[in-house]
Amino acid sequence: MQAVYFIVGFVAIIVAFIIFIVFLSKRLGGNVPQSIYNVVEKIIIAGIILGIVGMFQPWIHLGFRVGFHLLLISTLAYIVWSHITPRATRYDEEEVVSDTPVIEPNAG
């Protein structure tokens, strides 16, 4: 019976996480500027790296515990953040320069 409770609890946590991802994706998708998106992504990746360093350093046991939690939170944050699309960059027609020459038909 304990296995059934474990599986039901595990599936409930996964479904709640998926619902959370879908909610944030719909709420923030296309609304986050590219510059802020890049900064948040780099902070999350730095958290993953620091968590790995904290887990693999052999001197301080507290570093292992903090590193594990930092790695867990950063990994979950990266999974969520990877489902959010940044706002599309808009270009004015005057700023876009094409490398292909424009050939105009002869009028005569």
C-alpha positions, 0 to 999 in steps of 0.5 A: 500500500505504501507503494501506491501512496508513493506513486500517487504522490509522485504523479501529483507532484509531477502534474503540479509542476507541469501545470506550474510550467504551463501557467508561467509559460502562458503568463510570461511567454512573449512578455520578457525582454531578451536582455532580462531573459539572458540575465536570468538564464545566466544567473540560473546557470551560475546557480547550477555551477555553484551547486555542483562545486558545493556538492563536490568539494570535500572539505565542508559538509555544509557545502554539500547540503547547500550545494545540493539544494542550490543545484536542485532549485537551479535545475528546476528553475532552468526547466521552468525558464526554458519553457518561457519565450522572450519577447520578439525583437522588432526592427524598423524598416529603416534599420534593416539593410539587405545584402541582396541588390534590388533589381528594378525592371526597365520601363521601356 
